[in-house]
């Protein structure tokens, strides 16, 4: 139990920020150095970041086929990913790989090209997800779009 408490405290680092890098594929991020912020990023002995947050916003990413590998490349504890920012990319659908991120609590998808409500329904399987942003997607024109806010899992 003490080890878990220690890991929880050490994993509260700043987001690993790979925004504004003109990335079209997630694998392109692997050669990038995350942006520095007011809170310095901490690393473990294997040079993986002690963070639960990954920011990939404002790029040109079109799919998430290498998401697991990208998360594992940067984060010391990939299964602890809780906050993922994929806003302002070129995603047209919600990849099933997102549904495998069981610790995910916050997911930013605003400013993409998502147009199908049934794609959003996939996210209902994530037990800890409490915040999803979808504004600025073509899905906003769907008359049943406001229904998403009634998901029991999203408060």
PyMOL commands that set and color helices and strands:
alter all, ss='L'
color gray80, all
select helices_A, chain A and resi 2-10+26-31+67-74+78-80+96-100+117-125+138-141+145-150
alter helices_A, ss='H'
color red, helices_A
select strands_A, chain A and resi 16-17+53-55+83-85+106-108+131-133
alter strands_A, ss='S'
color yellow, strands_A
deselect
rebuild
show_as cartoon
